[in-house]
Amino acid sequence: MDLRYFAWLRERIGTGHEVVETEARTVAELIEELKARSESHAFALSDLKSVRAAVDQRLVDFDASLEAAREVALFPPMTGG
């Protein structure tokens, strides 16, 4: 699965993109797997109130299914202007 990180998540994790093999069924399970990958992942994903997710370019909640998903993006909340 392709993972994309944006803004300060990219900076804290140290990359904007990675490909992972996962058994996660939901975004929340994927995030837990990612936290266990490295201290950088754990730090970046420590406050999920400040993280949003998209699956295949659709904004989703953390309980969203990853069945047939090709890409997950994690990014800070968006603001309008």
PDB file of N, CA, C and O in Angstrom:
ATOM      1  N   MET A   1       0.839  -1.164   0.000  1.00  0.00           N
ATOM      2  CA  MET A   1       0.000   0.000   0.000  1.00  0.00           C
ATOM      3  C   MET A   1       0.892   1.237   0.000  1.00  0.00           C
ATOM      4  O   MET A   1       1.903   1.286   0.700  1.00  0.00           O
ATOM      5  N   ASP A   2       0.510   2.219  -0.782  1.00  0.00           N
ATOM      6  CA  ASP A   2       1.231   3.490  -0.808  1.00  0.00           C
ATOM      7  C   ASP A   2       0.751   4.375   0.336  1.00  0.00           C
ATOM      8  O   ASP A   2      -0.450   4.539   0.551  1.00  0.00           O
ATOM      9  N   LEU A   3       1.703   4.940   1.062  1.00  0.00           N
ATOM     10  CA  LEU A   3       1.396   5.897   2.123  1.00  0.00           C
ATOM     11  C   LEU A   3       1.992   7.235   1.742  1.00  0.00           C
ATOM     12  O   LEU A   3       3.129   7.313   1.277  1.00  0.00           O
ATOM     13  N   ARG A   4       1.216   8.287   1.942  1.00  0.00           N
ATOM     14  CA  ARG A   4       1.663   9.654   1.667  1.00  0.00           C
ATOM     15  C   ARG A   4       1.536  10.460   2.955  1.00  0.00           C
ATOM     16  O   ARG A   4       0.534  10.369   3.665  1.00  0.00           O
ATOM     17  N   TYR A   5       2.556  11.238   3.241  1.00  0.00           N
ATOM     18  CA  TYR A   5       2.560  12.104   4.416  1.00  0.00           C
ATOM     19  C   TYR A   5       2.743  13.542   3.950  1.00  0.00           C
ATOM     20  O   TYR A   5       3.525  13.812   3.039  1.00  0.00           O
ATOM     21  N   PHE A   6       2.019  14.464   4.579  1.00  0.00           N
ATOM     22  CA  PHE A   6       2.079  15.855   4.164  1.00  0.00           C
ATOM     23  C   PHE A   6       2.387  16.768   5.339  1.00  0.00           C
ATOM     24  O   PHE A   6       2.124  16.441   6.497  1.00  0.00           O
ATOM     25  N   ALA A   7       2.957  17.931   5.005  1.00  0.00           N
ATOM     26  CA  ALA A   7       3.244  19.009   5.948  1.00  0.00           C
ATOM     27  C   ALA A   7       4.148  18.509   7.080  1.00  0.00           C
ATOM     28  O   ALA A   7       5.141  17.828   6.825  1.00  0.00           O
ATOM     29  N   TRP A   8       3.803  18.847   8.336  1.00  0.00           N
ATOM     30  CA  TRP A   8       4.684  18.496   9.455  1.00  0.00           C
ATOM     31  C   TRP A   8       4.764  16.987   9.688  1.00  0.00           C
ATOM     32  O   TRP A   8       5.733  16.517  10.284  1.00  0.00           O
ATOM     33  N   LEU A   9       3.774  16.218   9.235  1.00  0.00           N
ATOM     34  CA  LEU A   9       3.892  14.757   9.344  1.00  0.00           C
ATOM     35  C   LEU A   9       5.063  14.263   8.491  1.00  0.00           C
ATOM     36  O   LEU A   9       5.848  13.423   8.930  1.00  0.00           O
ATOM     37  N   ARG A  10       5.171  14.786   7.279  1.00  0.00           N
ATOM     38  CA  ARG A  10       6.285  14.420   6.396  1.00  0.00           C
ATOM     39  C   ARG A  10       7.617  14.783   7.053  1.00  0.00           C
ATOM     40  O   ARG A  10       8.568  14.002   7.022  1.00  0.00           O
ATOM     41  N   GLU A  11       7.674  15.974   7.648  1.00  0.00           N
ATOM     42  CA  GLU A  11       8.914  16.416   8.283  1.00  0.00           C
ATOM     43  C   GLU A  11       9.283  15.539   9.475  1.00  0.00           C
ATOM     44  O   GLU A  11      10.448  15.178   9.637  1.00  0.00           O
ATOM     45  N   ARG A  12       8.315  15.194  10.302  1.00  0.00           N
ATOM     46  CA  ARG A  12       8.600  14.381  11.493  1.00  0.00           C
ATOM     47  C   ARG A  12       8.944  12.937  11.165  1.00  0.00           C
ATOM     48  O   ARG A  12       9.794  12.331  11.818  1.00  0.00           O
ATOM     49  N   ILE A  13       8.282  12.384  10.150  1.00  0.00           N
ATOM     50  CA  ILE A  13       8.546  10.989   9.777  1.00  0.00           C
ATOM     51  C   ILE A  13       9.827  10.891   8.941  1.00  0.00           C
ATOM     52  O   ILE A  13      10.531   9.882   8.985  1.00  0.00           O
ATOM     53  N   GLY A  14      10.117  11.942   8.187  1.00  0.00           N
ATOM     54  CA  GLY A  14      11.345  11.966   7.411  1.00  0.00           C
ATOM     55  C   GLY A  14      11.189  11.564   5.964  1.00  0.00           C
ATOM     56  O   GLY A  14      12.179  11.439   5.243  1.00  0.00           O
ATOM     57  N   THR A  15       9.967  11.361   5.531  1.00  0.00           N
ATOM     58  CA  THR A  15       9.700  11.028   4.130  1.00  0.00           C
ATOM     59  C   THR A  15       8.262  11.433   3.799  1.00  0.00           C
ATOM     60  O   THR A  15       7.405  11.505   4.680  1.00  0.00           O
ATOM     61  N   GLY A  16       8.021  11.691   2.538  1.00  0.00           N
ATOM     62  CA  GLY A  16       6.672  12.010   2.102  1.00  0.00           C
ATOM     63  C   GLY A  16       5.925  10.817   1.541  1.00  0.00           C
ATOM     64  O   GLY A  16       4.721  10.883   1.295  1.00  0.00           O
ATOM     65  N   HIS A  17       6.658   9.710   1.339  1.00  0.00           N
ATOM     66  CA  HIS A  17       6.045   8.540   0.703  1.00  0.00           C
ATOM     67  C   HIS A  17       6.763   7.277   1.151  1.00  0.00           C
ATOM     68  O   HIS A  17       7.988   7.248   1.270  1.00  0.00           O
ATOM     69  N   GLU A  18       5.994   6.254   1.392  1.00  0.00           N
ATOM     70  CA  GLU A  18       6.567   4.925   1.615  1.00  0.00           C
ATOM     71  C   GLU A  18       5.549   3.878   1.186  1.00  0.00           C
ATOM     72  O   GLU A  18       4.346   4.137   1.146  1.00  0.00           O
ATOM     73  N   VAL A  19       6.043   2.718   0.873  1.00  0.00           N
ATOM     74  CA  VAL A  19       5.202   1.584   0.495  1.00  0.00           C
ATOM     75  C   VAL A  19       5.320   0.557   1.612  1.00  0.00           C
ATOM     76  O   VAL A  19       6.426   0.182   2.003  1.00  0.00           O
ATOM     77  N   VAL A  20       4.170   0.100   2.128  1.00  0.00           N
ATOM     78  CA  VAL A  20       4.182  -0.859   3.228  1.00  0.00           C
ATOM     79  C   VAL A  20       3.276  -2.045   2.920  1.00  0.00           C
ATOM     80  O   VAL A  20       2.294  -1.936   2.186  1.00  0.00           O
ATOM     81  N   GLU A  21       3.636  -3.160   3.499  1.00  0.00           N
ATOM     82  CA  GLU A  21       2.761  -4.333   3.529  1.00  0.00           C
ATOM     83  C   GLU A  21       2.018  -4.250   4.850  1.00  0.00           C
ATOM     84  O   GLU A  21       2.632  -3.998   5.886  1.00  0.00           O
ATOM     85  N   THR A  22       0.718  -4.457   4.834  1.00  0.00           N
ATOM     86  CA  THR A  22      -0.055  -4.337   6.062  1.00  0.00           C
ATOM     87  C   THR A  22      -1.165  -5.358   6.130  1.00  0.00           C
ATOM     88  O   THR A  22      -1.709  -5.788   5.113  1.00  0.00           O
ATOM     89  N   GLU A  23      -1.487  -5.733   7.343  1.00  0.00           N
ATOM     90  CA  GLU A  23      -2.639  -6.590   7.615  1.00  0.00           C
ATOM     91  C   GLU A  23      -3.792  -5.754   8.187  1.00  0.00           C
ATOM     92  O   GLU A  23      -4.849  -6.292   8.517  1.00  0.00           O
ATOM     93  N   ALA A  24      -3.582  -4.453   8.301  1.00  0.00           N
ATOM     94  CA  ALA A  24      -4.591  -3.574   8.897  1.00  0.00           C
ATOM     95  C   ALA A  24      -5.880  -3.596   8.092  1.00  0.00           C
ATOM     96  O   ALA A  24      -5.872  -3.616   6.861  1.00  0.00           O
ATOM     97  N   ARG A  25      -6.985  -3.593   8.823  1.00  0.00           N
ATOM     98  CA  ARG A  25      -8.301  -3.571   8.184  1.00  0.00           C
ATOM     99  C   ARG A  25      -8.905  -2.174   8.167  1.00  0.00           C
ATOM    100  O   ARG A  25      -9.822  -1.899   7.394  1.00  0.00           O
ATOM    101  N   THR A  26      -8.393  -1.295   9.018  1.00  0.00           N
ATOM    102  CA  THR A  26      -8.907   0.073   9.099  1.00  0.00           C
ATOM    103  C   THR A  26      -7.734   1.051   9.140  1.00  0.00           C
ATOM    104  O   THR A  26      -6.585   0.661   9.348  1.00  0.00           O
ATOM    105  N   VAL A  27      -8.049   2.316   8.940  1.00  0.00           N
ATOM    106  CA  VAL A  27      -7.021   3.346   9.050  1.00  0.00           C
ATOM    107  C   VAL A  27      -6.438   3.343  10.461  1.00  0.00           C
ATOM    108  O   VAL A  27      -5.226   3.479  10.628  1.00  0.00           O
ATOM    109  N   ALA A  28      -7.284   3.192  11.474  1.00  0.00           N
ATOM    110  CA  ALA A  28      -6.808   3.179  12.867  1.00  0.00           C
ATOM    111  C   ALA A  28      -5.805   2.049  13.095  1.00  0.00           C
ATOM    112  O   ALA A  28      -4.782   2.256  13.747  1.00  0.00           O
ATOM    113  N   GLU A  29      -6.083   0.871  12.572  1.00  0.00           N
ATOM    114  CA  GLU A  29      -5.145  -0.254  12.721  1.00  0.00           C
ATOM    115  C   GLU A  29      -3.838   0.033  11.988  1.00  0.00           C
ATOM    116  O   GLU A  29      -2.762  -0.306  12.481  1.00  0.00           O
ATOM    117  N   LEU A  30      -3.927   0.654  10.814  1.00  0.00           N
ATOM    118  CA  LEU A  30      -2.728   1.019  10.077  1.00  0.00           C
ATOM    119  C   LEU A  30      -1.878   2.006  10.875  1.00  0.00           C
ATOM    120  O   LEU A  30      -0.657   1.864  10.947  1.00  0.00           O
ATOM    121  N   ILE A  31      -2.518   2.991  11.466  1.00  0.00           N
ATOM    122  CA  ILE A  31      -1.784   3.976  12.264  1.00  0.00           C
ATOM    123  C   ILE A  31      -1.076   3.298  13.432  1.00  0.00           C
ATOM    124  O   ILE A  31       0.063   3.645  13.742  1.00  0.00           O
ATOM    125  N   GLU A  32      -1.723   2.345  14.080  1.00  0.00           N
ATOM    126  CA  GLU A  32      -1.076   1.626  15.174  1.00  0.00           C
ATOM    127  C   GLU A  32       0.146   0.854  14.668  1.00  0.00           C
ATOM    128  O   GLU A  32       1.180   0.830  15.336  1.00  0.00           O
ATOM    129  N   GLU A  33       0.037   0.231  13.504  1.00  0.00           N
ATOM    130  CA  GLU A  33       1.190  -0.459  12.913  1.00  0.00           C
ATOM    131  C   GLU A  33       2.315   0.527  12.625  1.00  0.00           C
ATOM    132  O   GLU A  33       3.483   0.237  12.883  1.00  0.00           O
ATOM    133  N   LEU A  34       1.964   1.684  12.095  1.00  0.00           N
ATOM    134  CA  LEU A  34       2.972   2.685  11.761  1.00  0.00           C
ATOM    135  C   LEU A  34       3.682   3.201  13.000  1.00  0.00           C
ATOM    136  O   LEU A  34       4.895   3.411  12.977  1.00  0.00           O
ATOM    137  N   LYS A  35       2.941   3.408  14.081  1.00  0.00           N
ATOM    138  CA  LYS A  35       3.547   3.879  15.331  1.00  0.00           C
ATOM    139  C   LYS A  35       4.622   2.910  15.820  1.00  0.00           C
ATOM    140  O   LYS A  35       5.604   3.324  16.437  1.00  0.00           O
ATOM    141  N   ALA A  36       4.434   1.636  15.548  1.00  0.00           N
ATOM    142  CA  ALA A  36       5.397   0.620  15.985  1.00  0.00           C
ATOM    143  C   ALA A  36       6.611   0.517  15.059  1.00  0.00           C
ATOM    144  O   ALA A  36       7.592  -0.142  15.405  1.00  0.00           O
ATOM    145  N   ARG A  37       6.558   1.151  13.900  1.00  0.00           N
ATOM    146  CA  ARG A  37       7.660   1.074  12.928  1.00  0.00           C
ATOM    147  C   ARG A  37       8.911   1.807  13.390  1.00  0.00           C
ATOM    148  O   ARG A  37      10.029   1.321  13.220  1.00  0.00           O
ATOM    149  N   SER A  38       8.705   2.996  13.983  1.00  0.00           N
ATOM    150  CA  SER A  38       9.874   3.787  14.378  1.00  0.00           C
ATOM    151  C   SER A  38       9.468   4.859  15.383  1.00  0.00           C
ATOM    152  O   SER A  38       8.286   5.167  15.540  1.00  0.00           O
ATOM    153  N   GLU A  39      10.453   5.415  16.050  1.00  0.00           N
ATOM    154  CA  GLU A  39      10.193   6.523  16.964  1.00  0.00           C
ATOM    155  C   GLU A  39       9.650   7.725  16.210  1.00  0.00           C
ATOM    156  O   GLU A  39       8.805   8.451  16.732  1.00  0.00           O
ATOM    157  N   SER A  40      10.120   7.944  14.998  1.00  0.00           N
ATOM    158  CA  SER A  40       9.642   9.066  14.186  1.00  0.00           C
ATOM    159  C   SER A  40       8.156   8.926  13.880  1.00  0.00           C
ATOM    160  O   SER A  40       7.403   9.893  13.996  1.00  0.00           O
ATOM    161  N   HIS A  41       7.734   7.733  13.491  1.00  0.00           N
ATOM    162  CA  HIS A  41       6.317   7.484  13.227  1.00  0.00           C
ATOM    163  C   HIS A  41       5.504   7.681  14.506  1.00  0.00           C
ATOM    164  O   HIS A  41       4.457   8.327  14.491  1.00  0.00           O
ATOM    165  N   ALA A  42       5.994   7.120  15.608  1.00  0.00           N
ATOM    166  CA  ALA A  42       5.270   7.224  16.879  1.00  0.00           C
ATOM    167  C   ALA A  42       5.105   8.677  17.304  1.00  0.00           C
ATOM    168  O   ALA A  42       4.033   9.074  17.760  1.00  0.00           O
ATOM    169  N   PHE A  43       6.158   9.470  17.156  1.00  0.00           N
ATOM    170  CA  PHE A  43       6.094  10.883  17.510  1.00  0.00           C
ATOM    171  C   PHE A  43       5.111  11.631  16.608  1.00  0.00           C
ATOM    172  O   PHE A  43       4.272  12.388  17.096  1.00  0.00           O
ATOM    173  N   ALA A  44       5.214  11.422  15.305  1.00  0.00           N
ATOM    174  CA  ALA A  44       4.354  12.127  14.356  1.00  0.00           C
ATOM    175  C   ALA A  44       2.880  11.785  14.551  1.00  0.00           C
ATOM    176  O   ALA A  44       2.010  12.629  14.335  1.00  0.00           O
ATOM    177  N   LEU A  45       2.604  10.562  14.955  1.00  0.00           N
ATOM    178  CA  LEU A  45       1.215  10.096  15.067  1.00  0.00           C
ATOM    179  C   LEU A  45       0.731  10.018  16.516  1.00  0.00           C
ATOM    180  O   LEU A  45      -0.256   9.345  16.811  1.00  0.00           O
ATOM    181  N   SER A  46       1.424  10.701  17.404  1.00  0.00           N
ATOM    182  CA  SER A  46       1.074  10.615  18.830  1.00  0.00           C
ATOM    183  C   SER A  46      -0.202  11.367  19.193  1.00  0.00           C
ATOM    184  O   SER A  46      -0.874  10.994  20.154  1.00  0.00           O
ATOM    185  N   ASP A  47      -0.551  12.407  18.456  1.00  0.00           N
ATOM    186  CA  ASP A  47      -1.758  13.190  18.748  1.00  0.00           C
ATOM    187  C   ASP A  47      -2.689  13.144  17.548  1.00  0.00           C
ATOM    188  O   ASP A  47      -2.602  13.985  16.653  1.00  0.00           O
ATOM    189  N   LEU A  48      -3.573  12.165  17.531  1.00  0.00           N
ATOM    190  CA  LEU A  48      -4.433  11.963  16.364  1.00  0.00           C
ATOM    191  C   LEU A  48      -5.506  13.035  16.206  1.00  0.00           C
ATOM    192  O   LEU A  48      -6.187  13.076  15.181  1.00  0.00           O
ATOM    193  N   LYS A  49      -5.668  13.899  17.199  1.00  0.00           N
ATOM    194  CA  LYS A  49      -6.585  15.034  17.030  1.00  0.00           C
ATOM    195  C   LYS A  49      -6.055  15.987  15.968  1.00  0.00           C
ATOM    196  O   LYS A  49      -6.804  16.786  15.405  1.00  0.00           O
ATOM    197  N   SER A  50      -4.759  15.894  15.702  1.00  0.00           N
ATOM    198  CA  SER A  50      -4.106  16.780  14.739  1.00  0.00           C
ATOM    199  C   SER A  50      -3.788  16.088  13.418  1.00  0.00           C
ATOM    200  O   SER A  50      -2.977  16.580  12.634  1.00  0.00           O
ATOM    201  N   VAL A  51      -4.427  14.946  13.174  1.00  0.00           N
ATOM    202  CA  VAL A  51      -4.164  14.179  11.957  1.00  0.00           C
ATOM    203  C   VAL A  51      -5.483  13.874  11.253  1.00  0.00           C
ATOM    204  O   VAL A  51      -6.480  13.536  11.891  1.00  0.00           O
ATOM    205  N   ARG A  52      -5.468  13.997   9.947  1.00  0.00           N
ATOM    206  CA  ARG A  52      -6.604  13.602   9.119  1.00  0.00           C
ATOM    207  C   ARG A  52      -6.121  12.531   8.148  1.00  0.00           C
ATOM    208  O   ARG A  52      -4.921  12.386   7.916  1.00  0.00           O
ATOM    209  N   ALA A  53      -7.065  11.784   7.584  1.00  0.00           N
ATOM    210  CA  ALA A  53      -6.706  10.700   6.671  1.00  0.00           C
ATOM    211  C   ALA A  53      -7.572  10.726   5.426  1.00  0.00           C
ATOM    212  O   ALA A  53      -8.724  11.159   5.446  1.00  0.00           O
ATOM    213  N   ALA A  54      -6.980  10.248   4.344  1.00  0.00           N
ATOM    214  CA  ALA A  54      -7.715  10.042   3.101  1.00  0.00           C
ATOM    215  C   ALA A  54      -7.333   8.664   2.574  1.00  0.00           C
ATOM    216  O   ALA A  54      -6.171   8.263   2.628  1.00  0.00           O
ATOM    217  N   VAL A  55      -8.324   7.953   2.068  1.00  0.00           N
ATOM    218  CA  VAL A  55      -8.095   6.658   1.437  1.00  0.00           C
ATOM    219  C   VAL A  55      -8.470   6.810  -0.031  1.00  0.00           C
ATOM    220  O   VAL A  55      -9.598   7.170  -0.367  1.00  0.00           O
ATOM    221  N   ASP A  56      -7.509   6.532  -0.891  1.00  0.00           N
ATOM    222  CA  ASP A  56      -7.707   6.701  -2.333  1.00  0.00           C
ATOM    223  C   ASP A  56      -8.315   8.070  -2.649  1.00  0.00           C
ATOM    224  O   ASP A  56      -9.254   8.188  -3.437  1.00  0.00           O
ATOM    225  N   GLN A  57      -7.754   9.098  -2.013  1.00  0.00           N
ATOM    226  CA  GLN A  57      -8.062  10.506  -2.223  1.00  0.00           C
ATOM    227  C   GLN A  57      -9.464  10.915  -1.762  1.00  0.00           C
ATOM    228  O   GLN A  57     -10.020  11.898  -2.252  1.00  0.00           O
ATOM    229  N   ARG A  58     -10.034  10.155  -0.816  1.00  0.00           N
ATOM    230  CA  ARG A  58     -11.316  10.516  -0.208  1.00  0.00           C
ATOM    231  C   ARG A  58     -11.111  10.673   1.283  1.00  0.00           C
ATOM    232  O   ARG A  58     -10.612   9.761   1.943  1.00  0.00           O
ATOM    233  N   LEU A  59     -11.494  11.830   1.824  1.00  0.00           N
ATOM    234  CA  LEU A  59     -11.368  12.095   3.252  1.00  0.00           C
ATOM    235  C   LEU A  59     -12.203  11.082   4.027  1.00  0.00           C
ATOM    236  O   LEU A  59     -13.373  10.863   3.715  1.00  0.00           O
ATOM    237  N   VAL A  60     -11.589  10.457   5.051  1.00  0.00           N
ATOM    238  CA  VAL A  60     -12.267   9.399   5.808  1.00  0.00           C
ATOM    239  C   VAL A  60     -11.986   9.546   7.297  1.00  0.00           C
ATOM    240  O   VAL A  60     -11.058  10.249   7.697  1.00  0.00           O
ATOM    241  N   ASP A  61     -12.800   8.876   8.117  1.00  0.00           N
ATOM    242  CA  ASP A  61     -12.549   8.744   9.550  1.00  0.00           C
ATOM    243  C   ASP A  61     -11.570   7.595   9.767  1.00  0.00           C
ATOM    244  O   ASP A  61     -11.322   6.794   8.865  1.00  0.00           O
ATOM    245  N   PHE A  62     -11.021   7.529  10.969  1.00  0.00           N
ATOM    246  CA  PHE A  62     -10.033   6.486  11.266  1.00  0.00           C
ATOM    247  C   PHE A  62     -10.623   5.078  11.272  1.00  0.00           C
ATOM    248  O   PHE A  62      -9.877   4.104  11.172  1.00  0.00           O
ATOM    249  N   ASP A  63     -11.938   4.949  11.385  1.00  0.00           N
ATOM    250  CA  ASP A  63     -12.547   3.619  11.353  1.00  0.00           C
ATOM    251  C   ASP A  63     -12.859   3.146   9.930  1.00  0.00           C
ATOM    252  O   ASP A  63     -13.494   2.107   9.750  1.00  0.00           O
ATOM    253  N   ALA A  64     -12.423   3.893   8.933  1.00  0.00           N
ATOM    254  CA  ALA A  64     -12.684   3.536   7.530  1.00  0.00           C
ATOM    255  C   ALA A  64     -11.947   2.262   7.145  1.00  0.00           C
ATOM    256  O   ALA A  64     -10.824   2.013   7.585  1.00  0.00           O
ATOM    257  N   SER A  65     -12.597   1.473   6.326  1.00  0.00           N
ATOM    258  CA  SER A  65     -12.024   0.222   5.851  1.00  0.00           C
ATOM    259  C   SER A  65     -10.895   0.472   4.855  1.00  0.00           C
ATOM    260  O   SER A  65     -10.925   1.430   4.082  1.00  0.00           O
ATOM    261  N   LEU A  66      -9.906  -0.408   4.894  1.00  0.00           N
ATOM    262  CA  LEU A  66      -8.810  -0.370   3.929  1.00  0.00           C
ATOM    263  C   LEU A  66      -8.964  -1.452   2.860  1.00  0.00           C
ATOM    264  O   LEU A  66      -8.060  -1.661   2.051  1.00  0.00           O
ATOM    265  N   GLU A  67     -10.090  -2.126   2.855  1.00  0.00           N
ATOM    266  CA  GLU A  67     -10.320  -3.177   1.864  1.00  0.00           C
ATOM    267  C   GLU A  67     -10.213  -2.577   0.465  1.00  0.00           C
ATOM    268  O   GLU A  67     -10.913  -1.617   0.143  1.00  0.00           O
ATOM    269  N   ALA A  68      -9.354  -3.131  -0.347  1.00  0.00           N
ATOM    270  CA  ALA A  68      -9.109  -2.711  -1.733  1.00  0.00           C
ATOM    271  C   ALA A  68      -8.463  -1.331  -1.839  1.00  0.00           C
ATOM    272  O   ALA A  68      -8.384  -0.783  -2.939  1.00  0.00           O
ATOM    273  N   ALA A  69      -8.009  -0.763  -0.749  1.00  0.00           N
ATOM    274  CA  ALA A  69      -7.365   0.557  -0.799  1.00  0.00           C
ATOM    275  C   ALA A  69      -5.986   0.447  -1.446  1.00  0.00           C
ATOM    276  O   ALA A  69      -5.259  -0.521  -1.226  1.00  0.00           O
ATOM    277  N   ARG A  70      -5.644   1.441  -2.235  1.00  0.00           N
ATOM    278  CA  ARG A  70      -4.330   1.497  -2.871  1.00  0.00           C
ATOM    279  C   ARG A  70      -3.428   2.532  -2.211  1.00  0.00           C
ATOM    280  O   ARG A  70      -2.206   2.384  -2.193  1.00  0.00           O
ATOM    281  N   GLU A  71      -4.051   3.594  -1.662  1.00  0.00           N
ATOM    282  CA  GLU A  71      -3.263   4.682  -1.103  1.00  0.00           C
ATOM    283  C   GLU A  71      -3.934   5.246   0.151  1.00  0.00           C
ATOM    284  O   GLU A  71      -5.155   5.394   0.202  1.00  0.00           O
ATOM    285  N   VAL A  72      -3.122   5.554   1.150  1.00  0.00           N
ATOM    286  CA  VAL A  72      -3.581   6.249   2.350  1.00  0.00           C
ATOM    287  C   VAL A  72      -2.704   7.485   2.501  1.00  0.00           C
ATOM    288  O   VAL A  72      -1.478   7.403   2.434  1.00  0.00           O
ATOM    289  N   ALA A  73      -3.348   8.627   2.704  1.00  0.00           N
ATOM    290  CA  ALA A  73      -2.630   9.874   2.946  1.00  0.00           C
ATOM    291  C   ALA A  73      -2.937  10.333   4.364  1.00  0.00           C
ATOM    292  O   ALA A  73      -4.077  10.252   4.822  1.00  0.00           O
ATOM    293  N   LEU A  74      -1.914  10.811   5.050  1.00  0.00           N
ATOM    294  CA  LEU A  74      -2.076  11.358   6.406  1.00  0.00           C
ATOM    295  C   LEU A  74      -1.560  12.785   6.374  1.00  0.00           C
ATOM    296  O   LEU A  74      -0.491  13.057   5.829  1.00  0.00           O
ATOM    297  N   PHE A  75      -2.333  13.702   6.967  1.00  0.00           N
ATOM    298  CA  PHE A  75      -2.020  15.120   6.888  1.00  0.00           C
ATOM    299  C   PHE A  75      -2.685  15.873   8.025  1.00  0.00           C
ATOM    300  O   PHE A  75      -3.611  15.355   8.649  1.00  0.00           O
ATOM    301  N   PRO A  76      -2.226  17.094   8.308  1.00  0.00           N
ATOM    302  CA  PRO A  76      -2.860  17.889   9.366  1.00  0.00           C
ATOM    303  C   PRO A  76      -4.214  18.405   8.897  1.00  0.00           C
ATOM    304  O   PRO A  76      -4.506  18.376   7.701  1.00  0.00           O
ATOM    305  N   PRO A  77      -5.044  18.875   9.825  1.00  0.00           N
ATOM    306  CA  PRO A  77      -6.345  19.429   9.446  1.00  0.00           C
ATOM    307  C   PRO A  77      -6.171  20.570   8.442  1.00  0.00           C
ATOM    308  O   PRO A  77      -5.198  21.323   8.488  1.00  0.00           O
ATOM    309  N   MET A  78      -7.127  20.672   7.551  1.00  0.00           N
ATOM    310  CA  MET A  78      -7.090  21.724   6.550  1.00  0.00           C
ATOM    311  C   MET A  78      -7.895  22.924   7.021  1.00  0.00           C
ATOM    312  O   MET A  78      -8.887  22.776   7.735  1.00  0.00           O
ATOM    313  N   THR A  79      -7.476  24.078   6.631  1.00  0.00           N
ATOM    314  CA  THR A  79      -8.230  25.287   6.928  1.00  0.00           C
ATOM    315  C   THR A  79      -8.569  25.986   5.636  1.00  0.00           C
ATOM    316  O   THR A  79      -7.833  25.889   4.655  1.00  0.00           O
ATOM    317  N   GLY A  80      -9.669  26.680   5.635  1.00  0.00           N
ATOM    318  CA  GLY A  80     -10.068  27.408   4.446  1.00  0.00           C
ATOM    319  C   GLY A  80      -9.695  28.865   4.558  1.00  0.00           C
ATOM    320  O   GLY A  80      -9.269  29.326   5.617  1.00  0.00           O
ATOM    321  N   GLY A  81      -9.852  29.580   3.487  1.00  0.00           N
ATOM    322  CA  GLY A  81      -9.519  30.982   3.541  1.00  0.00           C
ATOM    323  C   GLY A  81     -10.109  31.734   2.408  1.00  0.00           C
ATOM    324  O   GLY A  81      -9.920  32.946   2.306  1.00  0.00           O
TER     325      GLY A  81
END
